[in-house]
Every structure is written in C-alpha cells, then in structure tokens.
Amino acid sequence: MPQITSLAVTAGPESGGTIVSVTGSGFIAAEPTCEFDTSYTMGTTLSATSLNCMSPTHAIGTTVLAVSNNFVDFSTNTPEFLYQGMPFANCCI
C-alpha cells in the first residue's frame, strides 16, 4: 500500500489544476489514483518514492489527499491540501 510522507505543494485554487508533488513510498502504478476528499484524478508516478497529482475542482476549504495503486487500497496517512479562492487584484483608477 502506498504511503505519503510529504507534499511539495499544499494549497491551490478552487478551480483545480495545481500539480501536487507527492513524496512517500510504495508508488508502483504507472497511473496512480489521487483522491482529494471524494474527487479522483489520475496521477503520474515518477519513481517508487515520488509522484504528481493534479488537483481537481473543489470548494474552498481543507481536504485530504490519498493515493492508490489499484483504486482499492489508499494511503492511510493523508496530508491536508487547502483550496483557496482566486486572488483578485486591487487596481488603480
């Protein structure tokens, strides 16, 4: 079963699309499943200890990230990922 030890990116916009670099162990599937709460995306395994997940669209707030090699057994240590509102620029008139 894969396990996560850290995330290189821990926050992103609610619109999704953030590449989250995951470090851990047991990453053996070429296309692991990344679970952000109840939303799933396919990841990319870089090595047995590194993979990338792309965050899906999600409401603002904190979620947890889990990964699986087979869509059955997900990592049990689930670090938090924070979805934030899109920043807006205050501009001059």
Backbone bond lengths (Angstrom), bond angles and torsions (degrees), N, CA, C in turn:
res aa  C-N    CA-C-N  psi(-1)  N-CA   C-N-CA  omega(-1)  CA-C   N-CA-C  phi
1 M - - - 1.455 - - 1.531 108.61 -
2 P 1.318 117.66 134.53 1.464 119.86 179.45 1.527 111.34 -69.80
3 Q 1.314 115.38 152.28 1.457 121.63 176.28 1.522 109.24 -134.25
4 I 1.328 116.26 143.84 1.459 122.61 -179.88 1.523 108.65 -103.94
5 T 1.341 116.22 132.62 1.468 119.64 175.01 1.524 111.48 -106.83
6 S 1.350 117.40 -29.81 1.470 118.52 179.02 1.517 111.14 -163.10
7 L 1.331 114.41 160.93 1.461 122.97 174.06 1.521 107.38 -118.43
8 A 1.336 117.24 135.23 1.466 120.12 177.74 1.526 110.60 -78.53
9 V 1.309 116.92 -26.69 1.465 122.60 177.78 1.523 106.42 -124.61
10 T 1.321 117.88 127.12 1.463 120.19 -175.26 1.527 113.37 -116.59
11 A 1.335 117.38 6.61 1.464 120.22 -179.97 1.518 109.69 -154.01
12 G 1.337 115.06 155.24 1.450 120.93 177.54 1.513 110.37 -166.75
13 P 1.330 117.35 175.39 1.471 120.83 -177.14 1.521 112.22 -73.98
14 E 1.328 115.23 155.32 1.459 120.84 178.70 1.525 112.15 -62.68
15 S 1.320 117.69 -19.24 1.469 121.44 179.04 1.525 112.37 -75.69
16 G 1.345 117.30 -7.48 1.453 121.15 178.19 1.521 111.58 78.97
17 G 1.335 115.40 -167.10 1.453 121.06 177.72 1.516 115.33 87.48
18 T 1.324 118.01 5.18 1.462 121.15 178.14 1.519 109.72 -82.79
19 I 1.328 117.02 129.45 1.459 121.14 174.75 1.522 107.45 -82.50
20 V 1.330 116.07 118.39 1.457 122.35 -179.07 1.529 107.89 -105.47
21 S 1.324 116.58 114.96 1.466 121.74 177.12 1.522 108.36 -83.11
22 V 1.335 115.56 122.67 1.456 122.43 -175.29 1.527 109.25 -111.77
23 T 1.320 116.59 131.01 1.457 122.00 174.92 1.523 108.18 -113.11
24 G 1.332 115.58 140.84 1.452 119.61 -179.59 1.512 111.04 178.15
25 S 1.324 115.61 -139.18 1.456 120.26 -179.69 1.516 110.23 -149.49
26 G 1.321 115.38 159.46 1.453 120.94 175.33 1.513 115.64 77.33
27 F 1.325 117.59 21.16 1.467 120.65 179.12 1.530 107.42 -85.34
28 I 1.326 116.97 103.15 1.462 120.41 -175.45 1.528 113.62 -117.94
29 A 1.307 118.24 -20.17 1.468 120.73 -179.37 1.525 109.81 -77.77
30 A 1.332 116.36 140.75 1.467 120.01 177.42 1.522 110.58 -63.78
31 E 1.341 116.43 -37.49 1.467 122.12 178.24 1.526 108.82 -126.67
32 P 1.326 116.81 82.72 1.468 119.38 179.22 1.525 111.35 -68.32
33 T 1.318 115.90 160.29 1.449 121.56 175.52 1.521 108.85 -93.62
34 C 1.327 115.83 130.65 1.461 122.06 176.89 1.524 107.31 -108.24
35 E 1.320 116.60 127.20 1.463 121.52 -178.41 1.522 109.74 -113.36
36 F 1.323 115.56 117.51 1.459 123.04 173.58 1.524 105.58 -107.48
37 D 1.332 118.05 99.22 1.466 122.79 -171.24 1.515 109.03 57.87
38 T 1.327 117.61 -109.95 1.470 120.40 -179.41 1.521 112.11 -112.42
39 S 1.322 117.31 14.33 1.463 121.96 176.80 1.521 108.59 -105.96
40 Y 1.329 115.73 137.84 1.457 121.02 -175.92 1.526 110.96 -119.22
41 T 1.333 115.26 141.90 1.461 121.52 172.94 1.517 107.73 -136.70
42 M 1.314 116.55 158.76 1.453 120.98 175.46 1.525 108.27 -87.04
43 G 1.316 116.06 136.36 1.447 121.39 178.46 1.517 111.00 -102.13
44 T 1.315 115.51 -176.77 1.458 122.47 177.21 1.520 108.36 -129.20
45 T 1.333 116.30 118.70 1.459 120.21 177.97 1.518 109.14 -79.64
46 L 1.325 115.83 127.44 1.458 122.01 177.19 1.523 111.04 -97.17
47 S 1.335 116.64 -33.03 1.463 123.33 176.92 1.526 107.37 -163.52
48 A 1.318 117.35 -178.24 1.463 121.02 178.82 1.525 112.08 -67.01
49 T 1.348 116.64 -12.94 1.466 120.73 -177.70 1.527 113.94 -122.93
50 S 1.340 117.16 6.26 1.469 119.89 -176.16 1.522 110.79 -147.63
51 L 1.320 115.73 135.22 1.467 120.62 174.64 1.515 109.60 -150.01
52 N 1.320 115.53 164.68 1.469 122.19 176.72 1.512 109.60 -117.75
53 C 1.313 116.01 139.15 1.459 123.28 173.89 1.524 107.60 -123.97
54 M 1.326 117.33 142.92 1.465 120.77 174.22 1.522 108.00 -103.83
55 S 1.324 115.28 125.66 1.461 119.43 -178.43 1.528 110.83 -67.75
56 P 1.336 116.60 136.10 1.467 120.16 174.82 1.532 110.08 -84.38
57 T 1.306 116.86 173.69 1.465 121.79 173.29 1.526 108.64 -61.78
58 H 1.337 116.54 140.35 1.463 119.97 -177.84 1.521 108.25 -160.06
59 A 1.304 116.52 152.35 1.471 120.97 176.98 1.526 110.14 -64.81
60 I 1.320 116.32 154.13 1.459 121.75 177.30 1.527 109.35 -58.35
61 G 1.321 115.45 135.98 1.458 120.90 178.79 1.515 111.29 139.19
62 T 1.313 114.98 -178.33 1.456 121.62 -177.05 1.522 110.41 -93.05
63 T 1.320 115.17 137.97 1.455 122.27 174.92 1.520 107.53 -131.81
64 V 1.304 117.02 174.55 1.463 120.32 175.34 1.520 108.70 -115.66
65 L 1.319 115.68 152.78 1.464 122.02 179.83 1.518 108.87 -113.04
66 A 1.327 116.22 129.39 1.455 122.63 174.27 1.525 107.58 -129.83
67 V 1.326 117.19 154.75 1.464 121.35 178.69 1.522 110.13 -129.47
68 S 1.340 114.99 154.85 1.459 121.05 -179.84 1.518 109.98 -143.48
69 N 1.321 116.06 145.59 1.460 121.60 174.36 1.522 111.67 -87.34
70 N 1.359 116.51 -20.15 1.469 120.04 -172.24 1.527 114.50 -134.45
71 F 1.312 118.96 9.89 1.472 125.39 -179.22 1.534 112.22 64.34
72 V 1.333 116.47 15.59 1.463 121.19 177.67 1.524 110.08 -121.90
73 D 1.319 116.00 -54.50 1.457 122.13 -177.18 1.523 109.76 -97.55
74 F 1.326 116.78 105.81 1.466 121.82 -178.93 1.527 110.23 -99.91
75 S 1.318 115.46 152.17 1.462 120.66 177.40 1.523 109.26 -56.15
76 T 1.324 115.35 144.20 1.462 119.45 -177.36 1.523 112.42 -96.77
77 N 1.320 117.13 -21.61 1.464 119.62 174.04 1.526 106.52 -92.16
78 T 1.310 115.63 111.70 1.463 121.16 -169.23 1.523 110.86 -118.90
79 P 1.330 117.32 98.90 1.465 120.32 178.82 1.529 111.50 -68.42
80 E 1.310 115.54 157.73 1.466 121.13 -178.71 1.521 111.87 -84.92
81 F 1.332 114.64 146.12 1.455 123.44 173.63 1.516 106.18 -128.30
82 L 1.334 117.31 129.73 1.462 122.36 -175.56 1.520 110.94 -102.01
83 Y 1.323 116.28 122.84 1.464 121.69 173.00 1.524 107.76 -90.97
84 Q 1.327 115.82 128.12 1.458 121.57 -177.54 1.521 110.34 -117.68
85 G 1.335 115.22 156.45 1.456 120.28 173.96 1.521 109.48 -69.71
86 M 1.304 115.97 154.48 1.464 119.70 179.26 1.518 109.06 -66.75
87 P 1.314 117.08 131.09 1.468 118.95 176.77 1.528 110.84 -68.53
88 F 1.284 115.94 148.62 1.462 119.06 177.40 1.523 108.22 -123.14
89 A 1.275 114.95 152.56 1.479 119.91 -176.60 1.524 110.37 -96.53
90 N 1.295 115.89 133.86 1.449 120.56 170.88 1.512 106.51 -88.84
91 C 1.293 115.53 127.82 1.461 117.58 -174.62 1.515 111.40 -126.50
92 C 1.174 111.64 170.24 1.461 123.01 -174.86 1.531 111.02 -86.67
93 I 1.288 114.94 155.78 1.466 119.61 174.12 1.489 109.00 -115.84
